[in-house]
Amino acid sequence: MVYKFLLLSDEVDNFSRAIEINSDSTFFQFHNAILESVGYNKDQITSFFICSENWEKHEEITLIAMDTGSEYDNFVMDSTHLDEFIEDEGQRLLYVFDNLTERAFFIELKEIIPSKRLSEPVCTFSKGKAPVQLLDIDDFAVNQKIDFDTEFYGDEEFDLDELGEDSFGDVNFDENGREI
């Protein structure tokens, strides 16, 4: 069975790629097919995120094993197969190719072709030039309007004694890490 994925970028309007890959291929094989289709170097740490239909991140599949503690499952690209997480057309993923600035491709499973088998993944459609692989941190700060020269972490006059043992006791977070 073959999966046909469509990749888009929110940085470049006329960019898209279609990649066909066997459903039992690993995320590492998909990672390599993506990098080859856009001409990126293979020397960066990248991740896939399985997403909801609203692009909310769920499971992460990393290029290398991360020490996240025993409470989290650790999925690694070279030992995780696409069909372990993807089984329906319309399934969405993010492929984070620049971890420092969290830039990513938006990916959707457009078609499942049950009677087809490939010898290797193939880019079947290519339109537009891919965004640059890595942004300079200064360029990123300008684009995001972040001023790294200010007191980024808070009040200069912070008094450590103001922080009591129960200061964090009333703070609760939802499953996405947002304060509720």
Secondary structure, 3 states (H helix, E strand, C coil): CEEEEEEECCCCCCCEEEEEEECCCEHHHHHHHHHHHHCCCCCCCCEEEEECCCCCEEEEEECCCCCCCCCCCCEEHHHCEHHHCCCCCCCEEEEEEECCCCEEEEEEEEEEECCCCCCCCEEEEEECCCCCCCCCHHHHHHHHCCCCCCCCCCCCCCCHHHCCCCCCCCCCECCCCCEC
